[in-house]
Amino acid sequence: MAGSSHGHTPAAWTGTIIAFIGFCVAGVFMVANSPVGFWAGFALILLGAAVGGAMKMAGLGTPKEPEEVIEARNRAAVRESAAV
């Protein structure tokens, strides 16, 4: 997975961390038999999804291109301009 940049973006990390905290809160309050706390944790899970989606739409969900891709594109552009 490390080579594909899957999930290695600020949007993915932020959304996942907020949702994880929400799961922990909901789990604790479910065991404590507190419906209000459980639903607060569930709201945090939804907030994590919304924050991650908003960050992705703001451009923070696009992984950076690897150096190999950038170099290959530059070499192809040089070859193409030399052929013309």
C-alpha positions in Angstrom: 0.0 0.0 0.0 2.8 2.4 0.7 3.7 2.8 -3.0 0.1 3.7 -4.1 -0.4 6.7 -1.7 -3.8 5.3 -0.8 -4.9 7.1 2.3 -1.7 9.1 2.7 -3.4 12.5 2.6 -4.3 15.1 5.3 -8.0 14.6 4.5 -7.8 10.9 5.0 -5.8 11.1 8.2 -8.0 13.8 9.7 -11.3 12.1 8.8 -10.0 8.7 10.1 -8.8 10.1 13.4 -12.0 12.0 14.1 -14.1 8.9 13.2 -11.8 6.7 15.4 -12.4 9.0 18.4 -16.1 8.9 17.7 -16.0 5.1 17.7 -14.2 5.1 21.0 -16.6 7.6 22.6 -19.6 5.6 21.3 -18.2 2.4 22.6 -17.5 3.7 26.1 -20.9 5.2 26.4 -22.6 2.1 25.1 -20.9 0.0 27.8 -21.8 2.8 30.4 -25.5 2.5 29.2 -25.7 6.2 28.3 -27.7 6.8 25.1 -26.8 10.5 24.9 -23.1 9.8 25.0 -23.5 7.0 22.5 -25.2 9.3 20.0 -22.6 12.0 20.7 -20.0 9.5 19.6 -22.0 8.6 16.6 -22.2 12.3 15.7 -18.4 12.4 15.9 -18.2 9.6 13.4 -20.4 11.5 11.0 -18.4 14.7 11.7 -15.2 12.8 10.7 -16.8 11.8 7.4 -17.9 15.4 6.7 -14.5 16.9 7.7 -12.6 14.4 5.5 -14.9 15.0 2.6 -14.7 18.8 2.9 -10.9 18.6 3.1 -10.8 16.4 0.0 -13.0 18.9 -1.9 -10.6 21.7 -0.7 -7.7 19.8 -2.4 -6.1 18.2 0.6 -7.2 14.7 -0.5 -5.0 14.5 -3.6 -1.9 12.5 -3.1 1.4 13.9 -4.2 2.9 12.4 -7.4 6.0 10.3 -6.9 9.3 11.6 -8.1 9.5 8.8 -10.7 6.3 10.0 -12.3 7.4 13.6 -12.5 10.8 12.6 -13.9 9.3 10.3 -16.5 6.9 13.1 -17.6 9.8 15.5 -17.9 11.8 13.0 -20.0 8.9 12.4 -22.3 8.4 16.2 -22.7 12.1 16.6 -23.6 11.9 13.7 -26.1 8.7 15.1 -27.7 10.1 18.6 -28.1 13.3 17.2 -29.6 11.4 15.1 -32.1 9.5 18.2 -33.3 
